[in-house]
Amino acid sequence: MDKTTKKCIVWAIVCFVVAAGIQSLWPLYINSGADDPWVPNLLSTVVQPLLSLLQGAAMSIGGALVGAAVVVHWLTSRASVKKGPSIHHS
């Protein structure tokens, strides 16, 4: 696999792990510190929209990176098949 393809896959996995971490850990944090989890506090009111945006962006970027990895892998495999001995006529 090409170096660029590997980088795209690694960063896609990082994005997916960040999004999954936000999805699973933020509700635990909200419920652990409040007496009544249904009463919003200032921190959750401000941070929740930002974390939602970060989660959406991480999932979108992760998906785009997977797509880019597929395209880069396909293009590099095609380029290596087409590339043969170069013949220069002088």
C-alpha distances in whole Angstrom, upper triangle without the diagonal:
4,7,8,7,7,10,11,11,13,15,16,16,19,21,21,22,25,26,27,28,31,31,32,34,36,38,39,40,42,44,44,46,49,52,51,48,49,51,48,48,48,44,43,44,43,39,39,38,36,34,34,32,30,29,29,27,24,24,23,21,19,19,18,15,14,15,13,10,11,12,10,7,10,11,9,9,13,13,12,14,17,17,19,22,23,27,30,33,36
4,5,5,6,9,10,11,13,15,15,17,19,20,21,23,25,26,27,29,31,32,33,34,36,39,39,40,42,44,45,46,49,52,52,48,49,51,48,48,47,44,43,44,42,39,38,37,35,33,33,32,29,28,28,26,23,23,23,20,18,19,17,14,14,15,12,9,11,11,8,7,10,10,7,9,12,12,11,14,16,16,18,21,22,26,28,31,34
4,5,5,6,9,10,11,12,14,16,17,18,20,21,23,25,26,27,29,30,32,33,34,37,38,38,40,43,43,44,47,50,50,46,48,49,46,46,45,41,40,42,40,36,36,36,33,31,32,30,27,27,27,24,22,22,22,19,17,19,17,14,14,15,13,10,13,13,10,10,13,13,10,13,16,15,14,18,19,18,21,23,24,28,29,33,35
4,5,5,6,9,10,11,12,14,15,16,18,20,21,23,24,26,27,29,30,31,33,36,36,37,39,41,42,43,45,49,48,45,46,47,44,44,43,39,38,39,37,34,34,33,30,29,29,27,24,24,24,21,19,20,19,16,15,16,14,11,12,12,9,8,11,11,7,8,12,11,10,13,15,14,15,18,19,19,22,24,25,29,30,33,35
4,5,5,6,9,10,11,12,14,15,17,18,20,21,23,24,26,27,29,30,31,34,35,36,38,40,40,42,44,48,47,43,44,46,43,43,42,39,38,39,37,34,33,32,30,28,28,26,24,23,23,21,18,18,18,15,13,14,12,9,9,10,8,5,8,9,6,6,10,10,9,11,14,14,15,17,19,19,22,25,26,30,31,35,37
4,5,5,6,9,10,11,12,14,15,17,18,20,21,22,25,26,27,28,30,33,33,34,36,38,38,40,43,46,46,42,43,45,42,42,41,38,37,38,36,33,32,32,29,27,28,26,23,23,23,21,18,18,18,15,13,15,14,10,10,12,11,8,10,12,10,9,13,14,12,14,17,17,17,20,22,22,25,27,28,32,34,37,40
4,5,5,6,8,10,11,12,14,15,17,18,20,21,23,24,26,26,28,31,32,32,34,36,37,38,41,44,44,40,42,43,40,40,38,35,34,36,33,30,30,29,27,25,25,24,21,21,21,18,16,17,17,13,12,14,13,9,10,13,10,8,12,13,11,12,15,16,14,17,19,19,19,22,24,24,27,29,30,33,35,38,40
4,6,5,6,9,10,10,12,14,15,16,18,20,21,23,24,25,27,29,31,31,33,35,36,37,39,43,42,39,40,41,38,38,37,34,33,34,32,29,28,27,25,23,23,22,19,18,18,16,13,14,13,10,9,10,9,5,7,9,7,6,9,11,9,10,14,14,14,16,18,19,20,22,24,24,27,30,30,34,36,39,41
4,6,5,6,9,10,11,12,14,15,16,18,20,21,22,24,25,28,29,30,32,34,34,36,38,42,41,37,39,40,38,38,37,34,32,34,32,29,28,28,25,23,23,22,19,18,18,16,14,13,14,11,8,10,10,7,6,9,9,6,9,12,11,11,14,16,15,17,19,20,21,23,25,25,28,31,32,36,38,41,43
4,5,5,6,9,10,11,12,14,15,16,19,20,21,22,24,27,27,28,30,32,32,34,36,40,40,36,37,39,36,36,35,32,31,32,31,27,27,27,24,22,22,22,18,17,18,16,13,14,15,12,10,12,13,9,9,13,12,10,13,15,14,14,18,19,18,20,23,23,23,26,28,28,31,33,34,38,40,43,45
4,5,5,6,9,10,10,12,14,15,17,18,20,21,22,25,26,26,28,30,31,32,35,38,38,34,35,37,34,34,33,29,28,30,28,24,24,24,21,19,20,18,15,15,15,13,10,11,12,9,7,10,10,7,9,12,11,10,14,16,14,15,19,20,19,21,24,24,25,27,29,29,32,35,35,39,40,44,46
4,5,5,6,9,10,11,12,14,16,17,18,20,21,24,25,25,27,29,30,32,34,37,37,33,34,35,33,33,32,29,27,29,27,24,23,23,20,18,18,17,14,13,13,12,9,9,9,7,4,7,8,5,6,10,10,9,12,14,14,15,18,19,19,21,23,24,25,27,29,29,33,36,36,40,41,45,47
4,5,5,6,9,10,10,12,14,15,16,18,20,22,23,24,26,28,28,30,32,36,35,31,33,34,32,32,32,29,27,29,27,24,23,23,21,18,18,18,15,13,15,14,10,10,12,10,7,9,11,9,9,13,13,12,14,17,17,17,20,22,21,23,25,26,27,29,31,32,35,37,38,42,44,47,50
4,5,5,6,9,10,10,12,14,15,16,18,21,21,21,24,26,26,28,30,34,33,30,31,33,30,30,29,26,25,26,25,21,21,21,19,16,17,16,13,12,14,12,9,10,12,10,8,11,13,11,12,15,15,14,17,19,19,19,22,24,24,25,28,29,29,31,33,34,37,39,40,44,45,49,51
4,5,5,6,9,10,11,12,14,15,16,19,20,21,22,25,26,27,29,32,32,28,29,31,28,28,27,24,22,24,22,19,18,18,16,13,14,13,10,9,10,9,5,6,9,7,5,9,10,9,11,14,14,14,17,19,19,20,22,24,24,26,28,29,30,32,34,34,38,40,41,45,46,49,51
4,5,5,6,8,10,10,12,14,15,18,19,20,22,24,25,26,28,31,31,27,28,30,27,28,28,25,23,24,23,20,18,18,17,14,14,14,11,9,10,10,7,6,9,9,6,9,11,11,11,14,15,15,17,19,20,20,23,25,25,26,29,30,31,33,35,35,39,42,42,46,48,51,53
4,5,5,6,9,10,10,12,14,16,17,18,20,22,22,24,26,29,29,26,27,29,26,27,27,23,22,24,23,19,18,19,17,14,14,15,12,10,12,12,9,9,13,12,10,12,15,14,14,17,18,18,20,22,23,23,26,27,27,29,31,32,33,35,37,38,41,43,44,48,50,53,55
4,5,5,6,9,10,10,11,15,15,16,18,20,21,22,24,28,27,24,25,26,24,24,23,20,19,21,19,16,15,16,14,10,12,12,9,7,10,10,7,9,12,11,10,13,15,14,15,18,19,19,22,24,24,25,27,29,29,31,33,34,35,37,39,39,42,45,46,49,51,54,56
4,5,5,6,9,10,11,13,15,15,17,19,20,22,23,27,26,22,23,25,22,23,23,20,17,19,18,15,13,14,12,9,9,10,8,5,7,8,6,6,10,10,9,12,14,14,15,18,19,19,21,24,24,25,27,29,30,31,33,34,35,37,39,40,43,46,47,50,52,55,57
4,5,5,6,8,10,12,13,14,16,18,19,21,23,26,25,21,23,24,22,23,24,21,18,20,20,17,15,16,15,11,11,13,11,8,11,12,9,9,13,14,12,14,17,16,16,19,21,21,23,25,26,26,29,31,31,32,35,36,37,38,40,41,45,47,48,52,54,57,59
4,5,5,6,8,10,11,12,14,16,16,18,20,24,23,20,22,23,21,21,22,18,16,19,19,15,14,16,14,11,12,14,11,9,12,14,11,12,15,16,14,16,19,19,19,22,23,23,25,28,28,29,31,33,33,34,37,38,39,41,43,43,47,49,50,54,55,59,61
4,6,5,6,8,10,10,12,14,15,17,18,22,21,18,19,20,18,18,18,15,13,15,15,11,10,12,11,7,8,11,9,7,10,12,10,11,14,15,14,17,19,19,20,23,24,24,27,29,29,30,33,34,35,36,38,40,40,42,44,45,48,51,52,55,57,60,62
4,6,6,7,10,11,12,14,15,17,18,21,20,17,18,20,18,19,20,17,14,16,16,13,11,13,13,9,9,12,11,8,10,13,11,11,15,16,15,17,20,20,20,23,25,25,27,29,30,31,33,35,35,37,39,40,41,43,45,46,49,52,53,56,58,61,63
4,6,6,7,9,11,12,13,16,17,20,19,16,18,20,18,19,21,18,15,18,18,15,13,16,16,12,12,15,14,11,14,16,14,14,18,19,18,19,22,23,22,25,27,27,29,31,32,32,35,37,37,38,41,42,43,44,47,47,51,53,54,58,60,63,65
4,6,5,6,9,10,11,13,15,18,18,15,17,18,17,17,18,15,13,16,17,13,12,15,15,11,13,15,14,12,15,17,15,16,20,20,19,22,24,24,25,27,29,29,31,33,34,34,37,39,39,40,43,44,44,46,48,49,52,55,56,60,61,64,67
4,5,5,6,9,10,11,13,16,16,12,14,15,13,14,15,12,9,12,13,10,8,12,12,9,10,13,12,11,14,16,15,16,19,20,20,22,25,25,26,28,30,30,32,34,35,36,38,40,40,42,44,45,46,48,50,51,54,57,57,61,62,66,68
4,5,5,6,8,10,11,14,13,9,11,13,12,13,15,13,10,13,14,12,10,13,14,11,12,15,15,13,16,19,18,18,21,23,22,24,27,27,28,30,32,32,34,36,37,38,40,42,43,44,46,47,48,50,52,53,56,59,60,64,65,68,70
4,5,5,6,9,10,13,13,10,13,15,14,15,17,14,12,15,17,14,13,16,17,14,15,19,18,16,19,21,20,20,24,25,24,26,29,29,29,32,34,34,35,38,39,39,42,43,44,45,47,49,49,51,53,54,57,60,61,65,66,70,72
4,6,5,7,9,12,13,10,13,14,12,12,14,11,10,13,14,12,11,15,15,13,15,18,17,16,19,21,20,21,24,25,25,27,30,30,30,33,34,35,37,39,39,40,43,44,45,46,48,50,50,52,54,55,58,61,61,65,66,70,72
4,6,6,7,10,10,7,9,10,9,9,11,9,7,11,12,11,10,14,15,13,14,17,17,16,19,22,21,22,25,26,26,28,30,31,32,34,36,36,38,40,41,42,44,46,46,48,50,51,52,54,56,57,60,63,63,67,68,72,74
4,6,6,8,8,5,9,10,10,11,14,13,11,14,16,14,13,17,18,16,17,21,20,19,22,25,24,24,27,29,28,30,33,33,34,36,38,38,40,42,43,44,46,48,49,50,52,53,54,56,58,59,62,65,66,69,71,74,76
4,6,8,10,8,12,13,13,13,15,13,12,16,18,16,15,19,20,18,19,23,22,21,24,26,25,26,29,30,30,32,34,35,35,38,39,39,41,44,44,45,47,49,49,51,53,54,55,57,59,60,63,65,66,70,71,75,77
4,7,9,8,12,11,11,10,13,11,11,14,16,15,15,19,19,18,20,23,22,22,25,27,26,27,30,31,31,33,36,36,37,40,41,41,43,45,46,47,49,51,51,53,55,56,57,59,61,61,64,67,68,71,73,76,78
4,5,5,9,8,9,8,12,11,11,13,16,15,15,19,20,19,20,23,23,23,26,28,28,29,31,33,33,35,37,38,38,41,42,43,45,47,48,49,51,53,53,54,57,58,59,61,63,63,67,69,70,74,75,78,80
4,6,9,8,11,11,14,15,14,16,19,19,18,22,23,22,23,27,27,26,29,31,31,32,35,36,36,38,40,41,42,44,46,46,48,50,51,52,54,56,56,58,60,61,62,64,66,67,70,73,73,77,78,82,84
4,5,6,9,10,14,15,13,15,18,18,17,20,22,21,22,25,26,25,27,30,30,31,33,35,35,37,39,40,41,43,45,45,47,49,50,51,53,55,56,57,59,60,61,63,65,66,69,72,73,76,78,81,83
4,6,7,9,13,13,11,13,16,15,14,17,19,18,18,22,23,22,24,26,26,27,29,31,31,33,35,36,37,39,41,42,43,45,46,47,49,51,52,53,55,57,58,59,61,62,66,68,69,73,74,77,79
4,6,9,13,14,11,12,16,16,14,16,19,18,18,22,23,22,24,27,27,27,30,32,32,33,36,37,37,39,41,42,44,46,47,48,50,51,53,54,56,57,58,60,62,63,66,69,70,73,75,78,80
4,7,10,12,10,10,14,15,14,16,19,19,19,22,23,23,25,27,28,29,31,33,33,35,37,38,39,41,43,44,45,47,48,50,51,53,54,56,57,59,60,62,63,64,68,71,71,75,76,79,81
4,7,8,6,6,10,11,10,13,15,15,16,19,20,20,22,24,25,26,28,30,31,32,34,35,37,38,40,41,43,44,46,47,49,50,51,53,55,56,57,59,61,62,65,68,68,72,73,76,78
4,6,6,6,9,10,11,13,15,15,17,19,20,21,23,25,25,27,29,30,31,33,35,36,37,39,40,42,44,45,46,47,50,51,52,54,55,56,58,60,61,62,65,68,68,72,72,76,77
4,6,5,6,8,10,12,13,14,16,18,19,20,22,23,25,26,28,29,30,32,34,35,37,38,39,41,43,44,45,47,49,50,51,53,54,55,57,59,60,61,64,67,67,70,71,74,75
4,5,5,6,8,11,11,12,14,16,16,17,20,21,22,24,26,26,27,30,31,32,34,36,37,38,40,41,42,44,46,47,48,50,52,52,53,56,57,58,61,64,64,67,68,71,73
4,5,5,5,9,10,10,11,14,15,15,17,19,20,21,23,25,26,28,29,30,32,34,35,36,38,40,40,42,44,45,46,48,50,51,52,54,56,56,60,62,63,66,67,70,72
4,6,6,7,9,11,12,14,15,16,18,19,21,22,24,25,26,28,30,31,33,34,35,37,39,40,41,43,45,46,47,49,51,51,53,55,56,57,61,63,63,67,67,71,72
4,6,6,7,9,11,12,13,15,17,18,19,21,22,23,25,27,28,29,31,33,34,35,37,39,39,41,43,44,45,47,49,49,51,53,54,55,58,61,61,64,65,68,70
4,6,5,6,9,10,10,12,14,15,16,18,20,21,22,24,26,26,28,30,31,32,35,36,36,38,40,41,42,44,46,47,48,50,52,52,56,58,58,62,62,66,67
4,5,5,6,9,10,10,12,14,15,16,18,20,21,23,24,25,27,29,30,31,33,35,36,37,39,40,41,43,45,46,47,49,51,52,55,58,58,61,62,66,67
4,5,5,6,9,10,11,12,14,15,17,18,20,21,22,24,26,27,28,30,32,33,34,36,38,39,40,42,43,44,46,48,49,50,54,56,56,60,60,64,65
4,5,5,6,9,10,11,12,14,15,16,18,20,21,22,24,26,26,28,30,31,32,34,36,37,38,40,42,42,44,46,47,48,51,54,54,57,58,61,63
4,5,5,6,8,10,10,12,14,15,16,18,20,21,22,24,25,26,29,30,31,32,34,35,36,38,40,41,42,45,46,47,50,53,53,56,57,61,62
4,5,5,6,9,10,11,12,14,15,17,18,20,21,23,24,26,27,29,30,32,33,35,36,38,39,40,42,44,45,46,50,52,53,56,57,60,62
4,5,5,6,8,10,11,12,14,15,16,18,20,21,22,24,26,27,28,30,32,32,34,36,37,38,40,42,43,44,47,50,50,53,54,57,59
4,5,5,6,9,10,10,12,14,15,16,18,20,21,22,24,25,26,28,30,31,32,34,36,36,38,40,41,42,45,48,48,52,53,56,58
4,5,5,6,9,10,10,12,14,15,17,19,20,21,23,24,25,27,29,30,31,33,35,36,37,39,41,41,45,48,48,52,53,56,58
4,5,5,6,9,10,11,12,14,16,17,18,20,22,23,24,26,27,29,30,32,33,34,36,38,39,40,44,47,47,50,51,55,57
4,5,5,6,8,10,10,12,14,15,16,18,20,21,22,24,26,26,28,30,31,32,34,36,37,38,41,44,44,48,49,52,54
4,5,5,6,9,10,10,12,14,15,16,18,20,20,22,24,25,26,28,30,31,32,34,36,36,40,43,43,47,48,51,53
4,6,5,6,9,10,11,12,14,15,17,19,20,21,23,24,26,27,29,30,32,33,35,36,39,42,43,46,48,51,53
4,5,5,6,9,10,11,12,14,16,17,18,20,21,22,24,26,27,28,30,32,33,34,38,41,41,44,46,49,51
4,5,5,6,9,10,10,12,14,15,16,18,20,21,22,24,25,26,28,30,31,32,35,38,38,42,43,46,48
4,5,5,6,9,10,11,13,14,15,16,18,20,21,22,24,25,27,29,30,31,35,37,38,42,43,46,48
4,5,5,6,9,10,11,13,14,15,17,18,20,21,23,24,26,27,29,30,34,37,37,41,42,45,48
4,5,5,6,9,10,11,12,14,15,16,18,20,21,22,24,26,27,28,32,35,35,38,40,43,45
4,5,5,6,9,10,10,12,14,15,16,18,20,21,22,24,25,26,30,33,33,37,38,41,43
4,5,5,6,9,10,11,12,14,15,16,18,20,21,23,24,26,29,32,33,36,38,41,44
4,5,5,6,9,10,11,12,14,15,17,18,20,21,23,24,28,31,31,35,36,40,42
4,5,5,6,8,10,10,12,14,15,16,18,20,21,22,26,29,29,32,34,37,39
4,5,5,6,8,10,10,12,14,15,16,18,20,21,24,27,28,31,33,37,39
4,6,5,6,9,10,11,12,14,15,17,18,20,23,27,27,31,33,36,39
4,5,5,6,9,10,10,12,14,15,16,18,21,25,25,29,30,33,36
4,5,5,6,8,10,10,12,14,15,16,20,23,23,27,28,31,34
4,6,5,6,9,10,11,12,14,15,18,22,23,26,28,32,34
4,6,5,6,9,10,11,12,14,17,21,22,25,27,31,33
4,5,5,6,9,10,10,12,16,19,19,23,24,28,30
4,5,5,6,9,10,10,14,17,18,21,23,26,29
4,5,5,6,9,10,13,16,18,21,24,27,30
4,5,5,6,8,12,15,16,19,22,25,28
4,5,5,6,10,13,13,17,19,22,25
4,6,5,8,11,13,16,19,22,25
4,6,7,11,13,16,19,22,25
4,6,10,11,14,16,19,22
4,7,8,11,14,17,20
4,6,9,12,15,19
4,6,10,13,16
4,6,10,13
4,6,10
4,6
4
